Amino acid sequence: MALTRIEKELLSPTIRGLVKHNEYLWWELKRQAFDFGYQTSYPRQFEYELPARNALSQLSSEIKEKLYFECSKKYRPTNDSVDSVIEQMYVSEIIEEIGRRAIIAANRTIHW
């Protein structure tokens, strides 16, 4: 399921940080998006899974609570911890959003 506007606002600094942390991986992902055209996913995209998990675990408790609240609007709350729910719900969303941004960036890149 796609991120809501509020979720995007809350996760945007994290996503931007993940992209900037490994510029080579970002370049490779953009290149795959450019070479293969639109795909539901790209091979290099999943290399962001572990960094996304780590980044989510380092979010402030305030942002985690806000994300949990947004998540509970879409899905029935579980008895799992806030951290567990956030990881389950948002790692794949972050990876999907990075892929979406790579497609946009690939189409804007002039000099490869």
C-alpha positions as a printed NumPy array, in Angstrom:
array([[  0.   ,   0.   ,   0.   ],
       [  1.319,   3.459,  -0.845],
       [  2.506,   5.925,   1.748],
       [  0.127,   8.652,   2.801],
       [  1.162,  12.3  ,   2.653],
       [  1.847,  12.35 ,   6.401],
       [  3.898,   9.141,   6.244],
       [  5.934,  10.574,   3.366],
       [  6.601,  13.73 ,   5.377],
       [  7.711,  11.688,   8.389],
       [  9.882,   9.279,   6.387],
       [ 11.265,  11.692,   3.795],
       [ 14.433,  12.618,   5.755],
       [ 15.111,   8.927,   6.384],
       [ 14.651,   8.009,   2.723],
       [ 16.81 ,  10.919,   1.599],
       [ 19.499,   9.852,   4.07 ],
       [ 19.449,   6.275,   2.791],
       [ 19.888,   7.468,  -0.782],
       [ 22.734,   9.838,   0.079],
       [ 24.493,   7.332,   2.333],
       [ 25.503,   5.086,  -0.571],
       [ 25.735,   7.154,  -3.736],
       [ 27.144,   4.254,  -5.771],
       [ 24.125,   2.05 ,  -4.964],
       [ 21.801,   4.952,  -5.805],
       [ 23.564,   5.472,  -9.142],
       [ 23.292,   1.75 ,  -9.936],
       [ 19.595,   1.731,  -9.054],
       [ 18.943,   4.749, -11.264],
       [ 20.863,   3.051, -14.069],
       [ 18.709,  -0.073, -13.758],
       [ 15.569,   2.061, -13.844],
       [ 16.86 ,   3.8  , -16.962],
       [ 17.985,   0.59 , -18.712],
       [ 14.98 ,  -1.594, -17.871],
       [ 12.246,   1.035, -17.932],
       [  9.39 ,   0.898, -15.48 ],
       [  9.406,  -2.273, -13.376],
       [  7.637,  -3.097, -10.132],
       [ 11.098,  -3.569,  -8.596],
       [ 14.771,  -3.574,  -9.509],
       [ 17.517,  -5.958,  -8.317],
       [ 19.593,  -3.248,  -6.603],
       [ 16.536,  -1.855,  -4.835],
       [ 16.531,  -4.653,  -2.249],
       [ 20.027,  -3.787,  -1.075],
       [ 18.308,  -1.006,   0.84 ],
       [ 16.463,  -3.46 ,   3.109],
       [ 19.02 ,  -3.719,   5.927],
       [ 19.858,   0.018,   5.897],
       [ 16.107,   0.767,   5.98 ],
       [ 15.651,  -1.477,   9.027],
       [ 18.554,   0.223,  10.768],
       [ 17.283,   3.695,   9.9  ],
       [ 13.803,   2.915,  11.219],
       [ 15.22 ,   1.631,  14.484],
       [ 17.063,   4.93 ,  14.948],
       [ 14.014,   7.17 ,  14.512],
       [ 12.994,   9.279,  17.483],
       [ 10.205,   7.953,  19.673],
       [  8.053,  10.911,  18.612],
       [  8.285,  10.   ,  14.926],
       [  7.73 ,   6.32 ,  15.714],
       [  4.558,   7.164,  17.618],
       [  3.3  ,   9.294,  14.728],
       [  4.046,   6.509,  12.242],
       [  2.327,   3.977,  14.486],
       [ -0.73 ,   6.227,  14.669],
       [ -0.811,   6.581,  10.856],
       [ -0.367,   2.844,  10.449],
       [ -3.232,   2.126,  12.854],
       [ -5.531,   4.211,  10.636],
       [ -4.927,   1.808,   7.731],
       [ -4.483,  -1.503,   9.541],
       [ -5.903,  -3.112,  12.599],
       [ -3.5  ,  -2.657,  15.522],
       [ -1.683,  -5.722,  16.816],
       [ -0.185,  -6.527,  20.183],
       [  3.331,  -6.191,  18.792],
       [  5.649,  -3.456,  19.995],
       [  5.683,  -0.091,  18.231],
       [  9.159,  -0.835,  16.842],
       [  8.075,  -4.2  ,  15.483],
       [  4.969,  -2.801,  13.799],
       [  6.918,   0.072,  12.238],
       [  9.544,  -2.304,  10.88 ],
       [  6.932,  -4.693,   9.474],
       [  4.944,  -1.93 ,   7.809],
       [  7.535,   0.526,   6.608],
       [ 10.666,  -1.326,   5.435],
       [  8.934,  -2.457,   2.241],
       [  7.295,   0.968,   1.828],
       [ 10.679,   2.686,   2.07 ],
       [ 12.173,   0.309,  -0.507],
       [  9.223,   0.934,  -2.821],
       [  9.547,   4.703,  -2.412],
       [ 13.289,   4.569,  -3.147],
       [ 12.493,   2.669,  -6.351],
       [  9.881,   5.242,  -7.316],
       [ 12.354,   8.066,  -6.723],
       [ 15.007,   6.235,  -8.748],
       [ 12.672,   6.089, -11.756],
       [ 12.055,   9.826, -11.534],
       [ 15.754,  10.583, -11.059],
       [ 16.763,   8.305, -13.948],
       [ 14.435,  10.136, -16.283],
       [ 15.971,  13.473, -15.251],
       [ 19.582,  12.344, -15.615],
       [ 21.188,  13.796, -18.726],
       [ 24.805,  12.637, -18.531],
       [ 25.415,   8.996, -17.699]])
